[in-house]
Amino acid sequence: MTKDKLFKSTEAGRNSKSDNTTNASRAIIDAEVSAREKKTERLRKLRLEQEAQAEIAGEAAEPVKKPSKKPAAKKAPAPRRAMTQRPR
């Protein structure tokens, strides 16, 4: 019998917990990236189809500019009240 056979290594237990956490977080992140890329591709395809239909219909595919807002007029400052002396 040797000490390797009698005693289990505790290092493997510590590393496996951190490895499990790392693997789980990477799996979650990879799933989110995959879902985002699928959504982006789907939306890009829809946008390109809409632009193609707009060109066929003869409409300009340029976005409509919003009119710029004028800055709000500044209010006059409130008049200051006279300070009254408190009786001593």
MMTF fields as JSON, N, C-alpha, C and O atoms, coordinates in Angstrom:
{
  "mmtfVersion": "1.0.0",
  "mmtfProducer": "UNKNOWN",
  "numBonds": 351,
  "numAtoms": 352,
  "numGroups": 88,
  "numChains": 1,
  "numModels": 1,
  "chainsPerModel": [1],
  "groupsPerChain": [88],
  "chainIdList": ["A"],
  "bondAtomList": [4, 2, 8, 6, 12, 10, 16, 14, 20, 18, 24, 22, 28, 26, 32, 30, 36, 34, 40, 38, 44, 42, 48, 46, 52, 50, 56, 54, 60, 58, 64, 62, 68, 66, 72, 70, 76, 74, 80, 78, 84, 82, 88, 86, 92, 90, 96, 94, 100, 98, 104, 102, 108, 106, 112, 110, 116, 114, 120, 118, 124, 122, 128, 126, 132, 130, 136, 134, 140, 138, 144, 142, 148, 146, 152, 150, 156, 154, 160, 158, 164, 162, 168, 166, 172, 170, 176, 174, 180, 178, 184, 182, 188, 186, 192, 190, 196, 194, 200, 198, 204, 202, 208, 206, 212, 210, 216, 214, 220, 218, 224, 222, 228, 226, 232, 230, 236, 234, 240, 238, 244, 242, 248, 246, 252, 250, 256, 254, 260, 258, 264, 262, 268, 266, 272, 270, 276, 274, 280, 278, 284, 282, 288, 286, 292, 290, 296, 294, 300, 298, 304, 302, 308, 306, 312, 310, 316, 314, 320, 318, 324, 322, 328, 326, 332, 330, 336, 334, 340, 338, 344, 342, 348, 346],
  "bondOrderList": [1, 1, 1, 1, 1, 1, 1, 1, 1, 1, 1, 1, 1, 1, 1, 1, 1, 1, 1, 1, 1, 1, 1, 1, 1, 1, 1, 1, 1, 1, 1, 1, 1, 1, 1, 1, 1, 1, 1, 1, 1, 1, 1, 1, 1, 1, 1, 1, 1, 1, 1, 1, 1, 1, 1, 1, 1, 1, 1, 1, 1, 1, 1, 1, 1, 1, 1, 1, 1, 1, 1, 1, 1, 1, 1, 1, 1, 1, 1, 1, 1, 1, 1, 1, 1, 1, 1],
  "groupList": [{"groupName": "MET", "atomNameList": ["N", "CA", "C", "O"], "elementList": ["N", "C", "C", "O"], "formalChargeList": [0, 0, 0, 0], "bondAtomList": [1, 0, 2, 1, 3, 2], "bondOrderList": [1, 1, 2], "singleLetterCode": "M", "chemCompType": "L-PEPTIDE LINKING"}, {"groupName": "THR", "atomNameList": ["N", "CA", "C", "O"], "elementList": ["N", "C", "C", "O"], "formalChargeList": [0, 0, 0, 0], "bondAtomList": [1, 0, 2, 1, 3, 2], "bondOrderList": [1, 1, 2], "singleLetterCode": "T", "chemCompType": "L-PEPTIDE LINKING"}, {"groupName": "LYS", "atomNameList": ["N", "CA", "C", "O"], "elementList": ["N", "C", "C", "O"], "formalChargeList": [0, 0, 0, 0], "bondAtomList": [1, 0, 2, 1, 3, 2], "bondOrderList": [1, 1, 2], "singleLetterCode": "K", "chemCompType": "L-PEPTIDE LINKING"}, {"groupName": "ASP", "atomNameList": ["N", "CA", "C", "O"], "elementList": ["N", "C", "C", "O"], "formalChargeList": [0, 0, 0, 0], "bondAtomList": [1, 0, 2, 1, 3, 2], "bondOrderList": [1, 1, 2], "singleLetterCode": "D", "chemCompType": "L-PEPTIDE LINKING"}, {"groupName": "LEU", "atomNameList": ["N", "CA", "C", "O"], "elementList": ["N", "C", "C", "O"], "formalChargeList": [0, 0, 0, 0], "bondAtomList": [1, 0, 2, 1, 3, 2], "bondOrderList": [1, 1, 2], "singleLetterCode": "L", "chemCompType": "L-PEPTIDE LINKING"}, {"groupName": "PHE", "atomNameList": ["N", "CA", "C", "O"], "elementList": ["N", "C", "C", "O"], "formalChargeList": [0, 0, 0, 0], "bondAtomList": [1, 0, 2, 1, 3, 2], "bondOrderList": [1, 1, 2], "singleLetterCode": "F", "chemCompType": "L-PEPTIDE LINKING"}, {"groupName": "SER", "atomNameList": ["N", "CA", "C", "O"], "elementList": ["N", "C", "C", "O"], "formalChargeList": [0, 0, 0, 0], "bondAtomList": [1, 0, 2, 1, 3, 2], "bondOrderList": [1, 1, 2], "singleLetterCode": "S", "chemCompType": "L-PEPTIDE LINKING"}, {"groupName": "GLU", "atomNameList": ["N", "CA", "C", "O"], "elementList": ["N", "C", "C", "O"], "formalChargeList": [0, 0, 0, 0], "bondAtomList": [1, 0, 2, 1, 3, 2], "bondOrderList": [1, 1, 2], "singleLetterCode": "E", "chemCompType": "L-PEPTIDE LINKING"}, {"groupName": "ALA", "atomNameList": ["N", "CA", "C", "O"], "elementList": ["N", "C", "C", "O"], "formalChargeList": [0, 0, 0, 0], "bondAtomList": [1, 0, 2, 1, 3, 2], "bondOrderList": [1, 1, 2], "singleLetterCode": "A", "chemCompType": "L-PEPTIDE LINKING"}, {"groupName": "GLY", "atomNameList": ["N", "CA", "C", "O"], "elementList": ["N", "C", "C", "O"], "formalChargeList": [0, 0, 0, 0], "bondAtomList": [1, 0, 2, 1, 3, 2], "bondOrderList": [1, 1, 2], "singleLetterCode": "G", "chemCompType": "PEPTIDE LINKING"}, {"groupName": "ARG", "atomNameList": ["N", "CA", "C", "O"], "elementList": ["N", "C", "C", "O"], "formalChargeList": [0, 0, 0, 0], "bondAtomList": [1, 0, 2, 1, 3, 2], "bondOrderList": [1, 1, 2], "singleLetterCode": "R", "chemCompType": "L-PEPTIDE LINKING"}, {"groupName": "ASN", "atomNameList": ["N", "CA", "C", "O"], "elementList": ["N", "C", "C", "O"], "formalChargeList": [0, 0, 0, 0], "bondAtomList": [1, 0, 2, 1, 3, 2], "bondOrderList": [1, 1, 2], "singleLetterCode": "N", "chemCompType": "L-PEPTIDE LINKING"}, {"groupName": "ILE", "atomNameList": ["N", "CA", "C", "O"], "elementList": ["N", "C", "C", "O"], "formalChargeList": [0, 0, 0, 0], "bondAtomList": [1, 0, 2, 1, 3, 2], "bondOrderList": [1, 1, 2], "singleLetterCode": "I", "chemCompType": "L-PEPTIDE LINKING"}, {"groupName": "VAL", "atomNameList": ["N", "CA", "C", "O"], "elementList": ["N", "C", "C", "O"], "formalChargeList": [0, 0, 0, 0], "bondAtomList": [1, 0, 2, 1, 3, 2], "bondOrderList": [1, 1, 2], "singleLetterCode": "V", "chemCompType": "L-PEPTIDE LINKING"}, {"groupName": "GLN", "atomNameList": ["N", "CA", "C", "O"], "elementList": ["N", "C", "C", "O"], "formalChargeList": [0, 0, 0, 0], "bondAtomList": [1, 0, 2, 1, 3, 2], "bondOrderList": [1, 1, 2], "singleLetterCode": "Q", "chemCompType": "L-PEPTIDE LINKING"}, {"groupName": "PRO", "atomNameList": ["N", "CA", "C", "O"], "elementList": ["N", "C", "C", "O"], "formalChargeList": [0, 0, 0, 0], "bondAtomList": [1, 0, 2, 1, 3, 2], "bondOrderList": [1, 1, 2], "singleLetterCode": "P", "chemCompType": "L-PEPTIDE LINKING"}],
  "groupTypeList": [0, 1, 2, 3, 2, 4, 5, 2, 6, 1, 7, 8, 9, 10, 11, 6, 2, 6, 3, 11, 1, 1, 11, 8, 6, 10, 8, 12, 12, 3, 8, 7, 13, 6, 8, 10, 7, 2, 2, 1, 7, 10, 4, 10, 2, 4, 10, 4, 7, 14, 7, 8, 14, 8, 7, 12, 8, 9, 7, 8, 8, 7, 15, 13, 2, 2, 15, 6, 2, 2, 15, 8, 8, 2, 2, 8, 15, 8, 15, 10, 10, 8, 0, 1, 14, 10, 15, 10],
  "groupIdList": [1, 2, 3, 4, 5, 6, 7, 8, 9, 10, 11, 12, 13, 14, 15, 16, 17, 18, 19, 20, 21, 22, 23, 24, 25, 26, 27, 28, 29, 30, 31, 32, 33, 34, 35, 36, 37, 38, 39, 40, 41, 42, 43, 44, 45, 46, 47, 48, 49, 50, 51, 52, 53, 54, 55, 56, 57, 58, 59, 60, 61, 62, 63, 64, 65, 66, 67, 68, 69, 70, 71, 72, 73, 74, 75, 76, 77, 78, 79, 80, 81, 82, 83, 84, 85, 86, 87, 88],
  "secStructList": [7, 7, 2, 2, 2, 2, 1, 7, 7, 1, 2, 2, 2, 2, 2, 2, 2, 2, 2, 2, 2, 2, 2, 2, 2, 2, 2, 2, 2, 2, 2, 2, 2, 2, 2, 2, 2, 2, 2, 2, 2, 2, 2, 2, 2, 2, 2, 2, 2, 2, 2, 2, 2, 2, 2, 2, 2, 6, 7, 7, 7, 1, 7, 7, 7, 7, 7, 7, 7, 7, 7, 7, 7, 7, 7, 7, 7, 7, 7, 7, 7, 7, 7, 7, 7, 7, 7, 7],
  "xCoordList": [0.843, 0.0, 0.892, 1.951, 0.387, 1.114, 0.191, -1.025, 0.794, -0.035, -0.948, -1.979, -0.585, -1.438, -2.729, -3.779, -2.637, -3.826, -4.703, -5.921, -4.099, -4.853, -5.56, -6.694, -4.9, -5.447, -5.788, -5.001, -6.947, -7.358, -6.742, -6.525, -6.477, -5.91, -7.011, -8.076, -6.76, -7.751, -7.651, -8.58, -6.54, -6.366, -7.387, -7.895, -7.685, -8.629, -10.013, -10.738, -10.391, -11.691, -11.813, -12.852, -10.768, -10.789, -10.82, -11.588, -10.015, -9.97, -11.268, -11.709, -11.869, -13.079, -14.226, -15.049, -14.291, -15.352, -15.181, -16.14, -13.965, -13.738, -13.882, -14.375, -13.458, -13.623, -15.098, -15.518, -15.881, -17.319, -17.965, -18.796, -17.586, -18.138, -17.741, -18.573, -16.48, -16.003, -16.716, -17.142, -16.841, -17.517, -18.98, -19.501, -19.645, -21.056, -21.218, -22.12, -20.345, -20.456, -20.148, -20.809, -19.161, -18.846, -19.986, -20.258, -20.651, -21.791, -22.928, -23.565, -23.185, -24.245, -23.898, -24.748, -22.66, -22.235, -22.303, -22.753, -21.861, -21.915, -23.354, -23.628, -24.271, -25.679, -26.239, -26.995, -25.873, -26.343, -25.787, -26.507, -24.517, -23.901, -24.582, -24.868, -24.835, -25.491, -26.891, -27.281, -27.643, -29.0, -28.95, -29.775, -27.99, -27.861, -27.502, -28.042, -26.598, -26.206, -27.367, -27.535, -28.172, -29.346, -30.337, -30.88, -30.576, -31.513, -31.005, -31.775, -29.701, -29.122, -29.265, -29.624, -28.992, -29.11, -30.556, -30.811, -31.494, -32.91, -33.347, -34.034, -32.948, -33.328, -32.65, -33.259, -31.413, -30.701, -31.418, -31.579, -31.84, -32.536, -33.851, -34.181, -34.599, -35.857, -35.622, -36.381, -34.576, -34.267, -33.9, -34.338, -33.106, -32.719, -33.922, -34.01, -34.843, -36.066, -36.913, -37.448, -37.036, -37.818, -37.181, -37.888, -35.851, -35.174, -35.356, -35.528, -35.32, -35.517, -36.938, -37.135, -37.92, -39.305, -39.501, -40.277, -38.814, -38.933, -38.332, -38.868, -37.239, -36.629, -37.518, -37.622, -38.153, -39.053, -40.249, -40.686, -40.77, -41.926, -41.538, -42.416, -40.258, -39.815, -39.711, -39.473, -39.885, -39.759, -38.29, -37.484, -37.962, -36.595, -36.397, -37.252, -35.285, -35.006, -34.313, -33.839, -34.247, -33.588, -34.5, -35.712, -33.944, -34.777, -35.269, -34.605, -36.428, -37.019, -36.367, -36.267, -35.921, -35.292, -36.369, -37.362, -36.159, -37.086, -36.751, -35.578, -37.755, -37.444, -36.727, -37.044, -35.766, -35.015, -35.868, -36.648, -35.702, -36.47, -35.762, -34.535, -36.544, -35.98, -35.724, -36.487, -34.669, -34.427, -35.551, -36.074, -35.904, -36.988, -36.574, -35.413, -37.549, -37.277, -36.958, -37.588, -35.975, -35.587, -36.572, -37.021, -36.891, -37.801, -37.013, -35.829, -37.7, -37.082, -36.919, -37.783, -35.828, -35.637, -36.696, -37.159, -37.055, -38.055, -37.478, -36.284, -38.322, -37.816, -37.396, -38.012, -36.36, -35.855, -36.685, -37.121, -36.89, -37.645, -36.696, -35.531, -37.222, -36.429, -36.266, -37.206, -35.062, -34.797, -35.292, -35.001, -36.018, -36.51, -35.649, -35.132, -35.507, -34.689, -35.555, -36.701, -35.018, -35.724, -35.49, -34.391, -36.509, -36.315, -35.375, -35.424, -34.542, -33.56, -33.986, -33.263],
  "yCoordList": [-1.175, 0.0, 1.242, 1.3, 2.234, 3.502, 4.608, 4.435, 5.752, 6.854, 7.405, 8.004, 7.211, 7.674, 6.871, 7.391, 5.628, 4.777, 4.951, 4.79, 5.278, 5.412, 6.752, 6.812, 7.827, 9.164, 9.806, 9.778, 10.366, 11.061, 12.458, 13.068, 12.93, 14.272, 15.306, 15.214, 16.292, 17.348, 18.437, 19.231, 18.493, 19.502, 19.315, 20.296, 18.102, 17.826, 18.348, 18.821, 18.272, 18.752, 20.258, 20.769, 20.967, 22.429, 22.898, 23.794, 22.312, 22.707, 22.371, 23.115, 21.27, 20.878, 21.85, 22.106, 22.393, 23.361, 24.629, 25.126, 25.143, 26.355, 26.062, 26.902, 24.887, 24.511, 24.386, 24.791, 23.825, 23.7, 25.07, 25.288, 25.992, 27.338, 28.036, 28.676, 27.913, 28.524, 27.948, 28.681, 26.641, 25.994, 26.398, 26.617, 26.497, 26.888, 28.322, 28.615, 29.227, 30.624, 30.765, 31.536, 30.036, 30.094, 29.549, 30.068, 28.507, 27.949, 28.962, 29.105, 29.664, 30.68, 31.817, 32.267, 32.283, 33.386, 32.97, 33.747, 31.751, 31.269, 31.176, 31.486, 30.752, 30.669, 32.059, 32.243, 33.05, 34.419, 35.001, 35.682, 34.742, 35.238, 34.621, 35.306, 33.338, 32.643, 33.202, 33.421, 33.429, 33.981, 35.389, 35.736, 36.213, 37.579, 37.579, 38.379, 36.694, 36.625, 36.177, 36.685, 35.223, 34.784, 35.927, 36.131, 36.674, 37.789, 38.875, 39.432, 39.174, 40.192, 39.789, 40.615, 38.541, 38.054, 38.142, 38.542, 37.768, 37.822, 39.262, 39.531, 40.186, 41.586, 42.194, 43.004, 41.824, 42.323, 41.862, 42.629, 40.605, 40.056, 40.809, 41.148, 41.069, 41.807, 43.228, 43.726, 43.886, 45.255, 45.3, 46.194, 44.351, 44.318, 44.059, 44.624, 43.21, 42.964, 44.229, 44.542, 44.956, 46.197, 47.238, 47.945, 47.35, 48.31, 47.947, 48.829, 46.645, 46.206, 46.524, 46.956, 46.313, 46.618, 48.114, 48.538, 48.919, 50.369, 50.855, 51.777, 50.259, 50.642, 50.252, 50.99, 49.103, 48.666, 49.612, 49.956, 50.027, 50.913, 52.345, 53.178, 52.641, 53.973, 54.933, 56.125, 54.431, 55.289, 55.437, 54.544, 56.536, 56.738, 55.937, 55.941, 55.262, 54.45, 55.264, 54.704, 56.582, 57.429, 57.66, 57.799, 57.703, 57.959, 59.401, 60.302, 59.598, 60.929, 61.676, 61.152, 62.904, 63.7, 64.362, 64.874, 64.342, 64.988, 66.47, 66.836, 67.325, 68.75, 69.023, 68.433, 69.919, 70.211, 71.039, 71.895, 70.764, 71.484, 72.793, 72.85, 73.826, 75.105, 75.056, 74.431, 75.7, 75.69, 76.416, 77.421, 75.908, 76.495, 77.883, 78.13, 78.768, 80.128, 80.072, 79.335, 80.858, 80.87, 81.707, 82.767, 81.203, 81.932, 83.005, 82.848, 84.08, 85.147, 84.654, 83.938, 85.022, 84.553, 85.161, 86.282, 84.414, 84.875, 86.044, 86.061, 87.023, 88.162, 87.698, 86.804, 88.305, 87.939, 88.618, 89.759, 87.903, 88.479, 89.233, 88.87, 90.281, 91.05, 90.248, 89.623, 90.277, 89.534, 90.355, 91.547, 89.743, 90.441, 90.064, 88.95, 90.991, 90.769, 90.079, 90.47, 89.09, 88.412, 89.209, 89.724, 89.328, 90.043, 89.228, 87.998, 89.93, 89.26, 89.196, 88.664],
  "zCoordList": [0.0, 0.0, 0.0, 0.624, -0.746, -0.765, -0.294, -0.214, 0.018, 0.514, -0.578, -0.27, -1.865, -2.963, -3.034, -3.409, -2.677, -2.73, -1.491, -1.569, -0.351, 0.883, 1.01, 1.484, 0.592, 0.787, -0.55, -1.496, -0.599, -1.822, -1.831, -0.784, -2.996, -3.127, -2.914, -3.524, -2.049, -1.807, -2.854, -3.006, -3.584, -4.626, -5.739, -6.281, -6.077, -7.152, -6.79, -7.666, -5.525, -5.087, -5.203, -5.622, -4.838, -4.913, -6.366, -6.716, -7.18, -8.581, -9.301, -10.176, -8.939, -9.648, -9.358, -10.236, -8.139, -7.835, -8.668, -9.26, -8.709, -9.499, -10.986, -11.739, -11.41, -12.819, -13.176, -14.26, -12.262, -12.513, -12.644, -13.526, -11.77, -11.814, -13.115, -13.759, -13.495, -14.726, -15.935, -16.828, -15.954, -17.09, -17.179, -18.273, -16.035, -16.036, -16.514, -17.299, -16.045, -16.468, -17.953, -18.649, -18.444, -19.874, -20.724, -21.807, -20.24, -20.974, -21.05, -22.094, -19.947, -19.926, -20.873, -21.64, -20.826, -21.692, -23.159, -24.001, -23.472, -24.85, -25.353, -26.512, -24.487, -24.88, -25.153, -26.107, -24.317, -24.528, -25.822, -26.553, -26.113, -27.345, -28.557, -29.539, -28.479, -29.589, -29.843, -30.99, -28.765, -28.904, -29.482, -30.327, -29.037, -29.547, -31.024, -31.788, -31.438, -32.843, -33.726, -34.835, -33.24, -34.003, -34.163, -35.249, -33.088, -33.132, -34.078, -34.861, -34.004, -34.88, -36.337, -37.176, -36.642, -38.022, -38.509, -39.646, -37.647, -38.021, -38.288, -39.273, -37.41, -37.592, -38.809, -39.508, -39.077, -40.267, -41.54, -42.489, -41.541, -42.703, -42.937, -44.074, -41.859, -41.983, -42.481, -43.314, -41.978, -42.397, -43.87, -44.593, -44.316, -45.724, -46.63, -47.721, -46.184, -46.952, -47.048, -48.112, -45.939, -45.948, -46.849, -47.568, -46.826, -47.692, -49.155, -49.996, -49.471, -50.85, -51.315, -52.45, -50.45, -50.808, -50.977, -51.833, -50.182, -50.284, -51.596, -52.211, -52.034, -53.304, -54.473, -55.453, -54.372, -55.431, -55.527, -56.625, -54.386, -54.359, -54.732, -54.958, -54.799, -55.183, -54.02, -54.211, -52.84, -51.666, -51.313, -51.574, -50.737, -50.275, -49.0, -48.114, -48.913, -47.733, -46.654, -45.665, -46.832, -45.856, -44.654, -44.819, -43.467, -42.295, -42.287, -42.797, -41.706, -41.617, -40.469, -39.36, -40.728, -39.678, -38.831, -39.348, -37.549, -36.632, -36.585, -36.648, -36.477, -36.36, -35.046, -34.014, -35.103, -33.888, -32.936, -33.352, -31.668, -30.657, -30.342, -30.26, -30.17, -29.772, -28.271, -27.535, -27.815, -26.371, -25.637, -26.118, -24.499, -23.707, -23.216, -22.891, -23.175, -22.693, -21.206, -20.446, -20.809, -19.407, -18.607, -19.044, -17.431, -16.555, -15.807, -15.512, -15.517, -14.73, -13.299, -12.793, -12.643, -11.265, -10.339, -10.549, -9.344, -8.383, -7.586, -7.288, -7.239, -6.466, -5.074, -4.494, -4.557, -3.24, -2.166, -2.32, -1.09, 0.03, 0.936, 1.1, 1.514, 2.464, 3.731, 4.222, 4.249, 5.483, 6.66, 6.755, 7.531, 8.713, 9.903, 9.989, 10.799, 11.989, 13.046, 13.272, 13.664, 14.755, 16.016, 16.222, 16.88, 18.162, 19.048, 19.078, 19.746, 20.62, 22.023, 22.865]
}
